[in-house]
Amino acid sequence: MSFRVTRPPAELVELGRAALDVARDQMPVLAGIRSEVAGTRPLQAQRVAGCVHLTKETGVLVELLVAAGAEVAWTGGDEVSTQDEVAAALAAEGVEVFGRRGMTTAEVEQAVTETLGAFQDGPTLLVDNGTRLIEAALSAPGTVPRLVAATEKTTEGCRRVREWAEQGRLRFPVVNVNDLVTKWEVDNTYGTGQSTVDGIVRATGVLLAGKRFVVVGFGQVGRGVALRARGMGARVVVCCRSARTAVRARLAGFPVLPPHEALVGADIVCTATGYPDVLTGEHLDALPGGAVLCNTGHSVTEINLADLAERTRETKRIRPHVQRHILHDGRHVDLLSGGGLINLDAAEGNPSEVMDITFANQALAVLDLAAGADRLAPGVHEVPAERDEDVARRKLAAMAVRIDAPTPEQLEVLTSGGHPGSLGERSGP
Ligand SMILES: NC(=O)c1ccc[n+]([C@@H]2O[C@H](COP(=O)([O-])OP(=O)(O)OC[C@H]3O[C@@H](n4cnc5c(N)ncnc54)[C@H](O)[C@@H]3O)[C@@H](O)[C@H]2O)c1
């Protein structure tokens, strides 16, 4: 069976078009880039395969790539995040779309394979989010004979790509579009922070004020979730792995505790690390009855679902995104979105205004690669700080926010890299 979206129902296409209209209105930076490239069509010779959560915002990015002349094949690369109406609207415009909302992990993998194989001569460029396409391309090079380069936009994905580069496995250049101030420190913190809390509230209807809310992982995503949950009155407690991160969390005013202590009395637990098995059986044993469990990190692996199943006597679907697990010892815990990404399943993913910045970085990286990927060696390539600043300036202009131009001396410091306050500065996890 194929996961290609073919002949979508007209009502679904209409719904998708309406959703895209709403997102487009809130993505002025992408609109500006689109009007810059629509005349020259710099992607005319390119076949772009993408694997990024298929939301309305991703749809606006896909529209831009098509307007720039590319042939595009796309999949969401996740079990729960595909917005079927957006998939339908894009398919109706001739984009090759694979997948649907509510796939199993094996089905997600099949949709990825189909996306990679959508073009007769294979893709020339990959746009990835968690290395599913990059990994598939590395394991089956015969399917991508004309592949020139890729972009990757997740923290965990970039870590993996660097590892493959060190092992000499990476045969093409990959542009890291994650480690930019305008992505990592904006999208992950303010976008995912808000949409995660939004997802929890939509899924459960819970009052956050006064609740003990445990955030596991205090990177850019965890920090955003912790700040937003605290803003709504929750008593936020943070669990960290790295000492540096723990210092940042403590100085931001959050109690930092090891999981076994943090989980005692927890009302809500949210994982945000990018690593598997962050909550395992021993952690589940420490939870009080009635706790809500969810994940906003990477895919469905952060909460060990096998350990949860082992302790479960019975499950009940009590709300659309809430599965109640009644445990052998009589307690119950409520798992949201099957342990998948709560913000993309129960809410709509990150707000369009934030994805405007993230996808502007992605679109500009694809345009750069189309113009000159042959000058890049296989390996991981960083986006220059000046580009990061350029995207921020475009966003500021769209928000009608003005700042002073730096003096020539200040500009020299800003562009020197590594100096505190320079464009090379980032705060690190
Ligand atoms: N839901 C979304 O829409 C969305 C958006 C952006 C990023 N992400 C994903 O969220 C994850 C985190 O992203 P980030 O930018 O915050 O990464 P990050 O590297 O800034 O932070 C991850 C943090 O988790 C910590 N950590 C790892 N294992 C831990 C453990 N067992 N217990 C406690 N802490 C642990 C690390 O030390 C690190 O500080 C990534 O997988 C990323 O791809 C999701």
The ligand as a MOL file (V3000), in Angstrom:
LIG
                    3D

  0  0  0     0  0            999 V3000
M  V30 BEGIN CTAB
M  V30 COUNTS 44 48 0 0 0
M  V30 BEGIN ATOM
M  V30 1 N 7.9640 19.6580 19.6040 0
M  V30 2 C 8.5250 20.4440 18.7000 0
M  V30 3 O 7.8600 21.0710 17.8600 0
M  V30 4 C 10.0080 20.6490 18.7340 0
M  V30 5 C 10.5550 21.8530 18.2430 0
M  V30 6 C 11.9500 22.0350 18.3030 0
M  V30 7 C 12.7520 21.0200 18.7940 0
M  V30 8 N 12.1790 19.8430 19.2210 0 CHG=1
M  V30 9 C 12.9800 18.7490 19.7580 0
M  V30 10 O 13.0840 18.9190 21.1630 0
M  V30 11 C 14.2940 18.2700 21.6190 0
M  V30 12 C 15.0730 19.2350 22.5030 0
M  V30 13 O 15.4830 20.3440 21.7120 0
M  V30 14 P 16.3670 21.5170 22.3320 0
M  V30 15 O 16.5770 22.5230 21.2680 0
M  V30 16 O 15.8030 21.9230 23.6400 0 CHG=-1
M  V30 17 O 17.7190 20.7120 22.5700 0
M  V30 18 P 18.8840 21.0780 23.5840 0
M  V30 19 O 20.0710 20.2950 23.1640 0
M  V30 20 O 18.9630 22.5570 23.7240 0
M  V30 21 O 18.3210 20.5310 24.9800 0
M  V30 22 C 18.1630 19.2070 25.3220 0
M  V30 23 C 18.5120 19.1390 26.8080 0
M  V30 24 O 18.0630 17.8760 27.3250 0
M  V30 25 C 19.0420 17.4710 28.2850 0
M  V30 26 N 18.8730 16.0430 28.5400 0
M  V30 27 C 19.1960 14.9970 27.7660 0
M  V30 28 N 18.8230 13.8500 28.3540 0
M  V30 29 C 18.2500 14.1750 29.5310 0
M  V30 30 C 17.6890 13.4340 30.5910 0
M  V30 31 N 17.6070 12.1040 30.5380 0
M  V30 32 N 17.2060 14.1010 31.6600 0
M  V30 33 C 17.2450 15.4480 31.7220 0
M  V30 34 N 17.7840 16.2180 30.7340 0
M  V30 35 C 18.2750 15.5790 29.6600 0
M  V30 36 C 20.3690 17.8650 27.6380 0
M  V30 37 O 21.3860 17.9440 28.6070 0
M  V30 38 C 20.0110 19.2340 27.0450 0
M  V30 39 O 20.2570 20.2540 27.9820 0
M  V30 40 C 15.0360 17.8570 20.3490 0
M  V30 41 O 14.7680 16.5200 20.0570 0
M  V30 42 C 14.4160 18.7160 19.2780 0
M  V30 43 O 14.5200 18.1290 17.9950 0
M  V30 44 C 10.8240 19.6620 19.2350 0
M  V30 END ATOM
M  V30 BEGIN BOND
M  V30 1 1 1 2
M  V30 2 2 2 3
M  V30 3 1 2 4
M  V30 4 1 4 5
M  V30 5 2 4 44
M  V30 6 2 5 6
M  V30 7 1 6 7
M  V30 8 2 7 8
M  V30 9 1 8 9
M  V30 10 1 8 44
M  V30 11 1 9 10
M  V30 12 1 9 42
M  V30 13 1 10 11
M  V30 14 1 11 12
M  V30 15 1 11 40
M  V30 16 1 12 13
M  V30 17 1 13 14
M  V30 18 2 14 15
M  V30 19 1 14 16
M  V30 20 1 14 17
M  V30 21 1 17 18
M  V30 22 2 18 19
M  V30 23 1 18 20
M  V30 24 1 18 21
M  V30 25 1 21 22
M  V30 26 1 22 23
M  V30 27 1 23 24
M  V30 28 1 23 38
M  V30 29 1 24 25
M  V30 30 1 25 26
M  V30 31 1 25 36
M  V30 32 1 26 27
M  V30 33 1 26 35
M  V30 34 2 27 28
M  V30 35 1 28 29
M  V30 36 1 29 30
M  V30 37 2 29 35
M  V30 38 1 30 31
M  V30 39 2 30 32
M  V30 40 1 32 33
M  V30 41 2 33 34
M  V30 42 1 34 35
M  V30 43 1 36 37
M  V30 44 1 36 38
M  V30 45 1 38 39
M  V30 46 1 40 41
M  V30 47 1 40 42
M  V30 48 1 42 43
M  V30 END BOND
M  V30 END CTAB
M  END
